Amino acid sequence: MADGDVETFDKRGQWVNRVVGEPERSSSFSSRDEAIEAGAALAAELGTAHVVHDAEPTGAITDQDTDA
């Protein structure tokens, strides 16, 4: 992926849009559809590619840093 491209992926049950080379533009969403829509709009605004990395839905947002 080139700098400026937008990728949408699952991160422990939360969907994230990341702009390659611009981490300050990253954003997260609770739903896949919302993230894909926002990622496509951002890529269109930037004039770059948008890539969606599919993942199996888990139905839960998890925090691996939680002490149990």
Biopython code that builds the backbone (N, CA, C, O; Angstrom):
import numpy as np
from Bio.PDB.StructureBuilder import StructureBuilder

atoms = [
    (1, "MET", "N", (0.837, -1.177, 0.000)),
    (1, "MET", "CA", (0.000, 0.000, 0.000)),
    (1, "MET", "C", (0.886, 1.246, 0.000)),
    (1, "MET", "O", (1.958, 1.271, 0.605)),
    (2, "ALA", "N", (0.411, 2.262, -0.687)),
    (2, "ALA", "CA", (1.175, 3.506, -0.804)),
    (2, "ALA", "C", (0.740, 4.507, 0.263)),
    (2, "ALA", "O", (-0.370, 4.432, 0.789)),
    (3, "ASP", "N", (1.631, 5.440, 0.571)),
    (3, "ASP", "CA", (1.278, 6.501, 1.504)),
    (3, "ASP", "C", (-0.006, 7.181, 1.037)),
    (3, "ASP", "O", (-0.169, 7.477, -0.147)),
    (4, "GLY", "N", (-0.908, 7.422, 1.977)),
    (4, "GLY", "CA", (-2.179, 8.059, 1.679)),
    (4, "GLY", "C", (-3.308, 7.092, 1.435)),
    (4, "GLY", "O", (-4.474, 7.476, 1.536)),
    (5, "ASP", "N", (-2.998, 5.826, 1.110)),
    (5, "ASP", "CA", (-4.055, 4.834, 0.930)),
    (5, "ASP", "C", (-4.769, 4.599, 2.257)),
    (5, "ASP", "O", (-4.172, 4.714, 3.327)),
    (6, "VAL", "N", (-6.048, 4.268, 2.171)),
    (6, "VAL", "CA", (-6.865, 4.018, 3.358)),
    (6, "VAL", "C", (-7.136, 2.526, 3.450)),
    (6, "VAL", "O", (-7.560, 1.903, 2.477)),
    (7, "GLU", "N", (-6.888, 1.952, 4.629)),
    (7, "GLU", "CA", (-7.233, 0.550, 4.834)),
    (7, "GLU", "C", (-8.193, 0.445, 6.004)),
    (7, "GLU", "O", (-8.055, 1.140, 7.011)),
    (8, "THR", "N", (-9.174, -0.444, 5.850)),
    (8, "THR", "CA", (-10.183, -0.698, 6.865)),
    (8, "THR", "C", (-9.998, -2.133, 7.337)),
    (8, "THR", "O", (-9.952, -3.061, 6.530)),
    (9, "PHE", "N", (-9.891, -2.310, 8.661)),
    (9, "PHE", "CA", (-9.645, -3.648, 9.197)),
    (9, "PHE", "C", (-10.227, -3.780, 10.595)),
    (9, "PHE", "O", (-10.512, -2.789, 11.267)),
    (10, "ASP", "N", (-10.396, -5.032, 11.017)),
    (10, "ASP", "CA", (-10.900, -5.351, 12.345)),
    (10, "ASP", "C", (-9.735, -5.398, 13.338)),
    (10, "ASP", "O", (-8.701, -6.012, 13.076)),
    (11, "LYS", "N", (-9.924, -4.742, 14.471)),
    (11, "LYS", "CA", (-8.906, -4.754, 15.525)),
    (11, "LYS", "C", (-9.615, -5.084, 16.836)),
    (11, "LYS", "O", (-10.185, -4.211, 17.490)),
    (12, "ARG", "N", (-9.567, -6.360, 17.202)),
    (12, "ARG", "CA", (-10.193, -6.857, 18.436)),
    (12, "ARG", "C", (-11.666, -6.467, 18.542)),
    (12, "ARG", "O", (-12.134, -6.048, 19.601)),
    (13, "GLY", "N", (-12.391, -6.612, 17.429)),
    (13, "GLY", "CA", (-13.826, -6.369, 17.436)),
    (13, "GLY", "C", (-14.234, -4.952, 17.099)),
    (13, "GLY", "O", (-15.425, -4.662, 16.987)),
    (14, "GLN", "N", (-13.277, -4.074, 16.936)),
    (14, "GLN", "CA", (-13.568, -2.701, 16.546)),
    (14, "GLN", "C", (-12.996, -2.487, 15.149)),
    (14, "GLN", "O", (-11.903, -2.970, 14.852)),
    (15, "TRP", "N", (-13.714, -1.773, 14.289)),
    (15, "TRP", "CA", (-13.261, -1.540, 12.933)),
    (15, "TRP", "C", (-12.486, -0.243, 12.852)),
    (15, "TRP", "O", (-12.921, 0.779, 13.385)),
    (16, "VAL", "N", (-11.350, -0.275, 12.194)),
    (16, "VAL", "CA", (-10.435, 0.856, 12.152)),
    (16, "VAL", "C", (-10.162, 1.251, 10.706)),
    (16, "VAL", "O", (-9.994, 0.399, 9.834)),
    (17, "ASN", "N", (-10.121, 2.560, 10.470)),
    (17, "ASN", "CA", (-9.627, 3.107, 9.206)),
    (17, "ASN", "C", (-8.275, 3.712, 9.492)),
    (17, "ASN", "O", (-8.122, 4.518, 10.409)),
    (18, "ARG", "N", (-7.285, 3.315, 8.696)),
    (18, "ARG", "CA", (-5.934, 3.824, 8.872)),
    (18, "ARG", "C", (-5.457, 4.388, 7.543)),
    (18, "ARG", "O", (-5.598, 3.759, 6.495)),
    (19, "VAL", "N", (-4.891, 5.589, 7.608)),
    (19, "VAL", "CA", (-4.294, 6.190, 6.423)),
    (19, "VAL", "C", (-2.796, 5.891, 6.485)),
    (19, "VAL", "O", (-2.114, 6.300, 7.424)),
    (20, "VAL", "N", (-2.295, 5.179, 5.488)),
    (20, "VAL", "CA", (-0.890, 4.792, 5.458)),
    (20, "VAL", "C", (-0.016, 6.051, 5.458)),
    (20, "VAL", "O", (-0.165, 6.929, 4.608)),
    (21, "GLY", "N", (0.903, 6.117, 6.434)),
    (21, "GLY", "CA", (1.814, 7.240, 6.538)),
    (21, "GLY", "C", (1.253, 8.435, 7.289)),
    (21, "GLY", "O", (1.965, 9.418, 7.493)),
    (22, "GLU", "N", (-0.007, 8.375, 7.704)),
    (22, "GLU", "CA", (-0.634, 9.481, 8.430)),
    (22, "GLU", "C", (-1.461, 8.927, 9.603)),
    (22, "GLU", "O", (-2.690, 8.972, 9.561)),
    (23, "PRO", "N", (-0.801, 8.408, 10.643)),
    (23, "PRO", "CA", (-1.534, 7.778, 11.744)),
    (23, "PRO", "C", (-2.496, 8.722, 12.466)),
    (23, "PRO", "O", (-3.451, 8.260, 13.092)),
    (24, "GLU", "N", (-2.265, 10.019, 12.392)),
    (24, "GLU", "CA", (-3.158, 10.976, 13.047)),
    (24, "GLU", "C", (-4.547, 10.995, 12.405)),
    (24, "GLU", "O", (-5.489, 11.514, 13.003)),
    (25, "ARG", "N", (-4.689, 10.443, 11.206)),
    (25, "ARG", "CA", (-5.981, 10.393, 10.519)),
    (25, "ARG", "C", (-6.734, 9.100, 10.795)),
    (25, "ARG", "O", (-7.810, 8.893, 10.234)),
    (26, "SER", "N", (-6.205, 8.229, 11.637)),
    (26, "SER", "CA", (-6.874, 6.971, 11.965)),
    (26, "SER", "C", (-8.154, 7.247, 12.734)),
    (26, "SER", "O", (-8.248, 8.215, 13.489)),
    (27, "SER", "N", (-9.141, 6.376, 12.529)),
    (27, "SER", "CA", (-10.400, 6.489, 13.255)),
    (27, "SER", "C", (-10.970, 5.095, 13.453)),
    (27, "SER", "O", (-10.650, 4.177, 12.698)),
    (28, "SER", "N", (-11.823, 4.931, 14.476)),
    (28, "SER", "CA", (-12.387, 3.620, 14.750)),
    (28, "SER", "C", (-13.903, 3.701, 14.813)),
    (28, "SER", "O", (-14.481, 4.753, 15.086)),
    (29, "PHE", "N", (-14.532, 2.556, 14.552)),
    (29, "PHE", "CA", (-15.988, 2.454, 14.456)),
    (29, "PHE", "C", (-16.440, 1.143, 15.081)),
    (29, "PHE", "O", (-15.692, 0.166, 15.104)),
    (30, "SER", "N", (-17.656, 1.129, 15.584)),
    (30, "SER", "CA", (-18.168, -0.105, 16.189)),
    (30, "SER", "C", (-18.751, -1.050, 15.138)),
    (30, "SER", "O", (-18.913, -2.241, 15.403)),
    (31, "SER", "N", (-19.068, -0.530, 13.943)),
    (31, "SER", "CA", (-19.616, -1.421, 12.921)),
    (31, "SER", "C", (-18.753, -1.425, 11.659)),
    (31, "SER", "O", (-18.141, -0.420, 11.297)),
    (32, "ARG", "N", (-18.724, -2.563, 11.017)),
    (32, "ARG", "CA", (-17.961, -2.748, 9.780)),
    (32, "ARG", "C", (-18.491, -1.830, 8.687)),
    (32, "ARG", "O", (-17.716, -1.157, 8.007)),
    (33, "ASP", "N", (-19.808, -1.803, 8.519)),
    (33, "ASP", "CA", (-20.413, -1.009, 7.456)),
    (33, "ASP", "C", (-20.096, 0.476, 7.613)),
    (33, "ASP", "O", (-19.785, 1.154, 6.633)),
    (34, "GLU", "N", (-20.175, 0.978, 8.836)),
    (34, "GLU", "CA", (-19.873, 2.382, 9.103)),
    (34, "GLU", "C", (-18.413, 2.689, 8.759)),
    (34, "GLU", "O", (-18.114, 3.726, 8.166)),
    (35, "ALA", "N", (-17.515, 1.787, 9.131)),
    (35, "ALA", "CA", (-16.091, 1.989, 8.850)),
    (35, "ALA", "C", (-15.817, 1.965, 7.352)),
    (35, "ALA", "O", (-15.042, 2.779, 6.850)),
    (36, "ILE", "N", (-16.442, 1.044, 6.643)),
    (36, "ILE", "CA", (-16.231, 0.948, 5.200)),
    (36, "ILE", "C", (-16.741, 2.205, 4.497)),
    (36, "ILE", "O", (-16.080, 2.731, 3.603)),
    (37, "GLU", "N", (-17.911, 2.681, 4.901)),
    (37, "GLU", "CA", (-18.464, 3.895, 4.294)),
    (37, "GLU", "C", (-17.545, 5.096, 4.541)),
    (37, "GLU", "O", (-17.262, 5.868, 3.625)),
    (38, "ALA", "N", (-17.088, 5.243, 5.776)),
    (38, "ALA", "CA", (-16.200, 6.359, 6.113)),
    (38, "ALA", "C", (-14.843, 6.216, 5.418)),
    (38, "ALA", "O", (-14.279, 7.205, 4.950)),
    (39, "GLY", "N", (-14.324, 4.999, 5.350)),
    (39, "GLY", "CA", (-13.041, 4.765, 4.690)),
    (39, "GLY", "C", (-13.100, 5.072, 3.200)),
    (39, "GLY", "O", (-12.171, 5.657, 2.644)),
    (40, "ALA", "N", (-14.193, 4.678, 2.558)),
    (40, "ALA", "CA", (-14.355, 4.958, 1.129)),
    (40, "ALA", "C", (-14.454, 6.465, 0.888)),
    (40, "ALA", "O", (-13.874, 6.984, -0.066)),
    (41, "ALA", "N", (-15.188, 7.165, 1.754)),
    (41, "ALA", "CA", (-15.330, 8.612, 1.612)),
    (41, "ALA", "C", (-13.988, 9.310, 1.810)),
    (41, "ALA", "O", (-13.657, 10.244, 1.080)),
    (42, "LEU", "N", (-13.217, 8.859, 2.792)),
    (42, "LEU", "CA", (-11.909, 9.462, 3.047)),
    (42, "LEU", "C", (-10.959, 9.220, 1.878)),
    (42, "LEU", "O", (-10.243, 10.130, 1.460)),
    (43, "ALA", "N", (-10.953, 7.997, 1.351)),
    (43, "ALA", "CA", (-10.091, 7.698, 0.206)),
    (43, "ALA", "C", (-10.486, 8.538, -1.007)),
    (43, "ALA", "O", (-9.615, 9.005, -1.741)),
    (44, "ALA", "N", (-11.775, 8.734, -1.224)),
    (44, "ALA", "CA", (-12.234, 9.563, -2.343)),
    (44, "ALA", "C", (-11.779, 11.007, -2.146)),
    (44, "ALA", "O", (-11.352, 11.666, -3.094)),
    (45, "GLU", "N", (-11.874, 11.490, -0.911)),
    (45, "GLU", "CA", (-11.437, 12.851, -0.599)),
    (45, "GLU", "C", (-9.933, 13.031, -0.851)),
    (45, "GLU", "O", (-9.492, 14.062, -1.357)),
    (46, "LEU", "N", (-9.158, 11.998, -0.483)),
    (46, "LEU", "CA", (-7.708, 12.054, -0.635)),
    (46, "LEU", "C", (-7.246, 11.693, -2.044)),
    (46, "LEU", "O", (-6.104, 11.962, -2.416)),
    (47, "GLY", "N", (-8.145, 11.080, -2.832)),
    (47, "GLY", "CA", (-7.777, 10.628, -4.169)),
    (47, "GLY", "C", (-6.870, 9.418, -4.144)),
    (47, "GLY", "O", (-5.998, 9.266, -4.999)),
    (48, "THR", "N", (-7.081, 8.541, -3.141)),
    (48, "THR", "CA", (-6.241, 7.352, -2.974)),
    (48, "THR", "C", (-7.089, 6.083, -2.980)),
    (48, "THR", "O", (-8.312, 6.143, -3.110)),
    (49, "ALA", "N", (-6.434, 4.949, -2.839)),
    (49, "ALA", "CA", (-7.113, 3.656, -2.824)),
    (49, "ALA", "C", (-7.695, 3.356, -1.445)),
    (49, "ALA", "O", (-7.199, 3.841, -0.429)),
    (50, "HIS", "N", (-8.757, 2.548, -1.428)),
    (50, "HIS", "CA", (-9.358, 2.070, -0.181)),
    (50, "HIS", "C", (-9.378, 0.547, -0.238)),
    (50, "HIS", "O", (-9.925, -0.040, -1.171)),
    (51, "VAL", "N", (-8.780, -0.085, 0.762)),
    (51, "VAL", "CA", (-8.705, -1.542, 0.833)),
    (51, "VAL", "C", (-9.373, -2.000, 2.123)),
    (51, "VAL", "O", (-9.084, -1.475, 3.198)),
    (52, "VAL", "N", (-10.274, -2.988, 2.015)),
    (52, "VAL", "CA", (-10.947, -3.546, 3.184)),
    (52, "VAL", "C", (-10.380, -4.940, 3.433)),
    (52, "VAL", "O", (-10.393, -5.794, 2.546)),
    (53, "HIS", "N", (-9.879, -5.161, 4.652)),
    (53, "HIS", "CA", (-9.383, -6.470, 5.056)),
    (53, "HIS", "C", (-10.515, -7.149, 5.816)),
    (53, "HIS", "O", (-10.859, -6.733, 6.923)),
    (54, "ASP", "N", (-11.096, -8.193, 5.228)),
    (54, "ASP", "CA", (-12.214, -8.882, 5.858)),
    (54, "ASP", "C", (-11.777, -9.684, 7.059)),
    (54, "ASP", "O", (-10.643, -10.158, 7.135)),
    (55, "ALA", "N", (-12.703, -9.831, 8.007)),
    (55, "ALA", "CA", (-12.459, -10.625, 9.208)),
    (55, "ALA", "C", (-13.779, -11.248, 9.641)),
    (55, "ALA", "O", (-14.852, -10.717, 9.351)),
    (56, "GLU", "N", (-13.694, -12.356, 10.322)),
    (56, "GLU", "CA", (-14.888, -12.998, 10.852)),
    (56, "GLU", "C", (-15.463, -12.142, 11.972)),
    (56, "GLU", "O", (-14.720, -11.727, 12.862)),
    (57, "PRO", "N", (-16.773, -11.864, 11.955)),
    (57, "PRO", "CA", (-17.366, -11.077, 13.033)),
    (57, "PRO", "C", (-17.363, -11.857, 14.338)),
    (57, "PRO", "O", (-17.692, -13.042, 14.367)),
    (58, "THR", "N", (-16.985, -11.176, 15.423)),
    (58, "THR", "CA", (-16.970, -11.833, 16.729)),
    (58, "THR", "C", (-18.151, -11.411, 17.577)),
    (58, "THR", "O", (-18.532, -12.121, 18.508)),
    (59, "GLY", "N", (-18.740, -10.249, 17.263)),
    (59, "GLY", "CA", (-19.875, -9.770, 18.040)),
    (59, "GLY", "C", (-19.486, -9.090, 19.331)),
    (59, "GLY", "O", (-20.359, -8.679, 20.095)),
    (60, "ALA", "N", (-18.187, -8.959, 19.600)),
    (60, "ALA", "CA", (-17.753, -8.344, 20.853)),
    (60, "ALA", "C", (-16.492, -7.524, 20.635)),
    (60, "ALA", "O", (-15.590, -7.913, 19.893)),
    (61, "ILE", "N", (-16.455, -6.382, 21.300)),
    (61, "ILE", "CA", (-15.244, -5.571, 21.314)),
    (61, "ILE", "C", (-14.472, -5.966, 22.558)),
    (61, "ILE", "O", (-15.012, -5.939, 23.664)),
    (62, "THR", "N", (-13.229, -6.327, 22.384)),
    (62, "THR", "CA", (-12.438, -6.793, 23.523)),
    (62, "THR", "C", (-11.254, -5.888, 23.767)),
    (62, "THR", "O", (-10.777, -5.207, 22.860)),
    (63, "ASP", "N", (-10.792, -5.885, 24.982)),
    (63, "ASP", "CA", (-9.608, -5.120, 25.371)),
    (63, "ASP", "C", (-8.616, -6.105, 25.967)),
    (63, "ASP", "O", (-8.828, -6.612, 27.069)),
    (64, "GLN", "N", (-7.550, -6.377, 25.256)),
    (64, "GLN", "CA", (-6.593, -7.372, 25.717)),
    (64, "GLN", "C", (-5.812, -6.917, 26.941)),
    (64, "GLN", "O", (-5.154, -7.735, 27.583)),
    (65, "ASP", "N", (-5.867, -5.634, 27.281)),
    (65, "ASP", "CA", (-5.116, -5.127, 28.420)),
    (65, "ASP", "C", (-5.897, -5.182, 29.731)),
    (65, "ASP", "O", (-5.407, -4.715, 30.759)),
    (66, "THR", "N", (-7.102, -5.745, 29.708)),
    (66, "THR", "CA", (-7.941, -5.808, 30.900)),
    (66, "THR", "C", (-7.408, -6.840, 31.874)),
    (66, "THR", "O", (-7.132, -7.977, 31.491)),
    (67, "ASP", "N", (-7.261, -6.442, 33.158)),
    (67, "ASP", "CA", (-6.872, -7.390, 34.199)),
    (67, "ASP", "C", (-8.108, -8.125, 34.657)),
    (67, "ASP", "O", (-9.105, -7.498, 35.014)),
    (68, "ALA", "N", (-8.059, -9.436, 34.653)),
    (68, "ALA", "CA", (-9.231, -10.229, 35.044)),
    (68, "ALA", "C", (-9.018, -10.883, 36.372)),
    (68, "ALA", "O", (-9.899, -11.591, 36.860)),
]
sb = StructureBuilder()
sb.init_structure("model")
sb.init_model(0)
sb.init_chain("A")
sb.init_seg("    ")
for serial, (resi, resn, name, xyz) in enumerate(atoms, 1):
    if name == "N":
        sb.init_residue(resn, " ", resi, " ")
    sb.init_atom(name, np.array(xyz, "f"), 0.0, 1.0, " ", f" {name:<3s}", serial, name[0])
structure = sb.get_structure()
